[in-house]
Amino acid sequence: MADPGSVEVRALVAKVRRARGGNYYLRVPADLARELGLGDGDYALAFLARARWYHLVDWGAARDLLGELPEGARREVLAVEAARGAGAVAAPGPGPAEQACLRSGGAAAGLLPGGGNF
């Protein structure tokens, strides 16, 4: 049995896909799987939560808008950004529509495409 203190943990922001047969899956990037030592047939432990639009934003590039978020969202963003800074989070950046919404200030009001949630 592995020493619990030696377990390496990474957070992953991934799009959920539906496979034939109704099951859902997450794709783990190959470099992350190699980093964690995962191989074909291995099991991975996952704690899942639905990501909101503010989890997908690179707040390092939009730090001035962070104060516009509600308190609960701001706490979540700060926790994710701290983990991302430590190299523990893999996440996509915002797309063109989300960047335009951020520049216009609409992100703070929840006015992102798709009703504010991805």
Secondary structure, 3 states (H helix, E strand, C coil): CCCHHHCCCCEECCCEEECCCCCEEECCCHHHHHHHCCCCCCCCCCCCCCCCHHHCCCCCCCHHHHHHCCHHHHHHHHHHHHHHHCCCEECCCCCHHHHHHHHHCCCCCCCCCCCCCC
